[in-house]
Amino acid sequence: MRRPHPGRRNLPSLLARATAPELLLVRAMSRIALCAAVAYLTLPGCLVGDSADVTTPVELAPPEDVPPANPPAPGNRAGIVLAHGLGGTVDSFDPAIVTALQADGFYVLRDSVPGVDSVAVRAAALKTQIDAFVANNQLDKVHVFAHSMGGLDARYLLSTLKAPAVVSLTTVSTPHRGSVLADLGLGLQRRLSVSQQEALLMLTDVLGDRFSPAQLEAALTDLAEANAGAFNAANPDVAGVAYYSIAGYASVGGFGNPNADAACAAAGATVPAPSSLPSFLKLTGPVVAGEDRRPHDGIVAVASAAWTGFLGCIPTDHLDETRAAEKPAADMRVDLVKLYRDAAARVK
């Protein structure tokens, strides 16, 4: 009988039957997988297993509010909010994207919400920053471009907290239907024969003292496939807001996936050949794909990223959707500046 793939929902039963050496291997691989999921942060702790000091409070950098080179008159002022994902910071989006949008006449805000916490906490911080952004610049409307978990923050903001100034939301590889990597993290925490605190510390020590075990659990809970249905039911699309979504598509070695044509299908879009995953996403990619070989970007399956107004797939991995995280510029398959300028032109 074929052994079930560790990325699928029978993970708890697999872990329950695992031997001690197998559990150690799973723990080590899960460390790397979770590091990749938050690879905006440093990796050394992931590889050497340094202990976390979870008592140190984190002081967030202020959000970056950039006016256009030639500010338009009141009555025609539009702002763009660049909302970062899990583990991100105000620096997650490439400054070249900001400069280009500014040159196109937009006020630009790079948000600075807690890198690791629940959607509710992150969305509350996002609301505060958008409200100030609108008031300080006398904006008439706001468009949100959100990467990964930032898209869930924005949807919660629109549906639950309300943000009347926001008239569009474009998500890039947001796990609207969850990411199995979060289920993996929660499965380790809840199913292995270790205390909850020990399991969470095992996951948090990859990121040092940037967050607490409770914050990690809250983030993973909101990102899990198992909980996506309830989140979507509680946070439906808001009437009057334009929604668009984009998925990343990459693979080990850049080899094609026979399921990509169906997964990436969108009106007026062509299905690209996949980008090649960087080194550490080669571990997470097969887990996200699972036995049914779902196309993905190394962190989020295309089927999860596809939401209202799906525009298709772009040939890049999860880490290169806001800036070139590892690849040299010459190896990038996507022009990020053009990607976000096109998104702005779509909603202008």
C-alpha positions in Angstrom: 0.0 0.0 0.0 1.4 3.4 -1.0 2.3 5.5 2.0 0.3 8.7 2.1 1.9 12.0 1.1 2.9 14.0 4.2 1.3 17.1 2.7 -2.2 15.8 2.6 -4.9 15.8 5.3 -3.9 12.3 6.6 -0.8 13.8 8.2 -2.0 13.3 11.8 -2.4 9.6 11.3 1.0 9.4 9.6 2.7 11.2 12.5 0.9 9.0 15.0 2.5 5.9 13.4 6.0 7.5 13.0 9.0 6.2 14.7 11.2 8.4 16.9 13.8 8.9 14.1 11.0 9.7 11.6 9.6 12.3 14.0 13.0 13.9 14.3 13.2 14.1 10.5 9.7 15.5 10.2 10.6 18.1 12.8 13.7 19.1 10.9 11.9 19.3 7.6 9.0 21.2 9.0 11.5 23.8 10.4 12.8 24.3 6.9 9.3 24.4 5.4 8.1 27.0 7.8 11.3 29.0 7.3 10.6 29.0 3.6 7.1 30.2 4.3 8.4 33.2 6.1 11.7 33.5 4.2 11.5 37.3 4.3 13.2 36.7 7.7 16.6 35.4 8.3 17.3 31.7 7.8 20.3 30.9 10.1 18.1 30.0 13.1 16.1 27.7 10.9 19.2 25.7 10.0 20.9 25.6 13.4 17.9 25.5 15.7 18.8 28.4 18.0 16.4 28.7 21.0 13.8 31.4 20.8 13.4 34.1 23.4 9.6 34.6 23.0 9.4 37.3 25.7 11.0 40.1 23.8 8.4 42.6 22.4 8.7 43.6 18.8 8.7 47.2 17.8 7.4 47.5 14.2 8.9 49.9 11.8 6.4 52.7 10.8 4.6 52.3 7.5 6.0 54.1 4.6 3.8 56.8 3.0 5.1 58.1 -0.3 3.4 60.9 -2.2 3.5 61.1 -6.0 6.0 63.3 -7.8 3.3 65.6 -8.9 0.3 65.3 -6.5 -3.0 65.7 -8.2 -5.6 68.2 -7.0 -8.1 67.1 -4.3 -11.0 65.2 -5.8 -8.8 63.0 -7.9 -6.3 61.6 -5.4 -5.8 57.8 -5.4 -3.7 55.8 -3.1 -2.2 52.3 -3.4 -1.5 50.2 -0.3 1.1 47.5 -0.6 0.2 44.9 2.0 2.8 42.4 3.0 2.4 38.7 3.9 3.4 36.4 6.7 6.7 37.4 8.2 6.9 40.5 6.0 7.9 44.0 6.9 7.6 47.5 5.5 10.5 46.6 3.2 8.9 43.5 1.7 7.9 45.3 -1.6 10.7 46.3 -3.9 11.3 50.1 -3.7 11.3 50.1 -7.6 7.6 49.2 -7.4 6.9 52.1 -5.1 8.9 54.5 -7.4 7.0 53.4 -10.5 3.6 53.7 -8.9 4.5 57.1 -7.5 5.6 58.2 -11.0 2.2 57.1 -12.3 0.5 59.6 -9.9 -0.4 57.4 -7.0 0.2 58.0 -3.3 1.8 54.7 -2.0 1.7 53.2 1.4 3.8 50.1 2.3 2.1 48.7 5.4 3.8 47.6 8.5 1.6 45.1 10.3 2.7 42.4 12.8 4.7 39.9 10.7 3.3 36.9 12.5 -0.1 37.1 14.2 -3.8 36.4 13.4 -5.6 38.0 10.5 -7.8 40.0 12.9 -4.7 41.6 14.6 -3.0 42.3 11.4 -6.1 43.7 9.7 -6.7 46.0 12.7 -3.3 47.4 12.2 -3.8 47.7 8.5 -7.1 49.7 9.1 -5.3 52.2 11.4 -2.6 52.7 8.8 -5.1 53.1 5.9 -7.2 55.5 7.8 -4.2 57.7 8.5 -3.0 57.4 4.9 -6.4 58.6 3.6 -6.6 61.5 6.1 -3.1 62.7 5.8 -3.2 62.8 2.0 -6.9 63.7 1.5 -7.3 60.7 -0.7 -10.5 60.1 -2.6 -10.0 56.3 -3.1 -7.6 53.5 -2.2 -6.6 50.4 -4.0 -5.0 47.5 -2.1 -2.4 45.3 -3.7 -1.8 42.4 -1.2 0.7 39.6 -1.2 0.0 36.2 0.4 -1.5 36.6 4.0 -1.9 40.3 3.3 -4.8 39.4 1.1 -6.6 37.8 4.0 -5.9 40.8 6.1 -7.4 43.0 3.4 -10.5 40.8 3.0 -11.1 40.9 6.7 -10.6 44.6 6.7 -13.2 45.1 4.0 -15.8 42.6 5.2 -15.5 42.8 9.0 -13.8 46.0 9.9 -15.1 48.1 7.0 -12.9 50.4 4.9 -15.2 52.7 2.7 -12.2 54.4 1.0 -11.0 51.0 -0.5 -12.5 50.5 -3.9 -10.4 47.5 -5.1 -8.3 44.6 -3.9 -5.8 42.7 -6.0 -4.3 39.7 -4.3 -1.1 38.0 -5.4 -0.7 34.3 -4.2 -3.0 34.8 -1.3 -4.1 31.5 0.3 -7.8 32.1 0.0 -8.4 28.4 0.5 -5.4 28.0 2.9 -2.0 26.5 2.6 -1.2 23.0 3.6 2.0 24.2 5.2 0.0 25.8 8.0 -2.0 22.6 8.5 1.4 20.9 8.8 2.5 23.3 11.5 -0.7 22.9 13.4 -0.6 19.1 13.0 2.9 19.0 14.6 1.7 21.2 17.4 -1.4 19.2 18.2 -0.6 15.6 17.3 3.0 14.9 18.4 3.6 13.6 21.9 5.1 16.8 23.1 3.6 19.7 25.0 1.9 22.4 23.2 4.5 24.9 24.3 7.4 22.7 23.2 6.0 22.1 19.8 5.3 25.8 19.2 8.8 26.7 20.4 10.1 24.2 17.9 8.4 26.2 15.2 9.2 29.6 16.6 12.9 29.1 17.2 13.4 29.4 13.4 12.6 33.1 13.7 14.3 34.1 17.0 12.4 36.5 19.2 10.1 38.2 16.6 6.9 36.7 17.9 5.4 34.5 20.6 4.1 30.9 20.3 0.5 32.2 20.6 1.1 34.6 17.7 2.4 31.8 15.5 -0.5 29.5 16.4 -2.9 32.3 15.6 -1.3 32.9 12.2 -1.2 29.2 11.3 -4.8 28.8 12.3 -5.9 31.5 9.9 -3.7 30.2 7.1 -4.7 26.5 7.4 -6.7 24.8 4.7 -8.9 23.3 7.3 -10.1 26.7 8.5 -10.4 28.5 5.1 -14.0 27.7 4.6 -15.1 29.3 7.8 -13.0 32.4 7.1 -14.4 32.7 3.6 -18.0 32.4 4.8 -17.4 35.1 7.4 -15.6 37.4 5.0 -17.4 37.4 1.7 -16.6 39.9 -1.1 -18.0 43.3 -0.5 -20.4 44.9 -3.0 -18.9 47.9 -4.8 -15.3 46.7 -4.4 -13.5 45.3 -7.4 -11.6 42.1 -6.7 -8.7 40.6 -8.7 -6.4 37.7 -8.0 -3.2 36.4 -9.4 -1.3 33.1 -8.7 2.3 32.3 -8.8 3.4 29.2 -10.7 6.8 27.5 -10.2 8.2 24.0 -9.9 11.3 22.0 -9.1 13.6 22.5 -12.1 11.0 24.5 -13.9 9.3 21.4 -15.2 5.7 21.7 -16.4 2.7 20.4 -14.5 -0.1 18.7 -16.5 -2.7 20.2 -14.2 -1.6 23.8 -14.8 -3.7 24.4 -17.9 -6.9 23.9 -15.9 -5.6 25.6 -12.7 -4.3 28.7 -14.4 -7.1 29.1 -16.9 -8.4 32.7 -17.0 -10.1 34.8 -19.6 -7.6 36.4 -22.0 -4.6 34.8 -20.2 -2.1 32.3 -21.4 -0.6 29.6 -19.2 3.1 30.3 -18.7 5.8 27.7 -18.3 6.7 27.5 -14.6 9.5 29.3 -12.9 12.2 27.2 -11.2 11.9 27.0 -7.4 14.8 28.4 -5.4 16.7 25.9 -3.2 14.7 25.9 0.0 11.3 26.0 -1.7 12.2 22.7 -3.4 11.3 21.2 0.0 8.0 22.9 0.4 6.8 22.7 -3.2 6.1 18.9 -3.2 4.3 19.2 0.1 2.0 21.9 -1.3 1.5 19.9 -4.5 0.4 16.8 -2.7 -0.5 13.5 -4.3 -2.8 15.2 -6.8 0.1 17.4 -8.1 -1.5 20.8 -7.6 0.3 23.6 -9.4 1.8 26.1 -6.9 4.4 28.7 -6.2 6.2 26.7 -3.5 4.0 28.0 -0.7 0.4 28.5 -2.0 -1.4 26.2 -4.5 -2.8 28.0 -7.6 -6.3 26.7 -6.7 -6.0 28.5 -3.4 -4.7 31.7 -4.9 -7.5 31.9 -7.5 -10.3 34.1 -6.2 -12.8 36.6 -7.6 -11.5 38.2 -10.8 -8.8 35.6 -11.4 -6.3 36.9 -13.9 -4.2 33.7 -14.3 -0.7 32.6 -13.3 2.6 34.4 -13.4 5.8 32.4 -13.7 7.5 33.1 -10.4 7.8 31.5 -6.9 6.2 32.9 -3.7 9.3 34.8 -2.6 9.8 36.6 -5.8 6.3 38.1 -6.1 7.2 41.3 -4.2 10.9 41.4 -4.8 13.7 39.2 -6.0 14.3 37.2 -2.9 17.1 34.9 -4.1 17.3 34.9 -7.9 19.5 37.3 -9.8 17.6 39.8 -11.8 18.6 38.1 -15.0 16.8 34.9 -13.8 13.5 36.6 -13.0 10.7 35.5 -15.3 8.4 38.3 -14.2 8.9 42.1 -14.5 7.6 43.1 -11.0 7.4 46.7 -11.8 5.3 46.0 -14.9 3.1 43.6 -12.9 2.2 46.2 -10.3 1.9 49.1 -12.8 -0.5 46.9 -14.9 -2.5 46.2 -11.7 -2.7 49.9 -11.0 -3.8 50.7 -14.6 -6.5 48.1 -14.3 -8.2 49.8 -11.4 -7.3 53.4 -12.1 
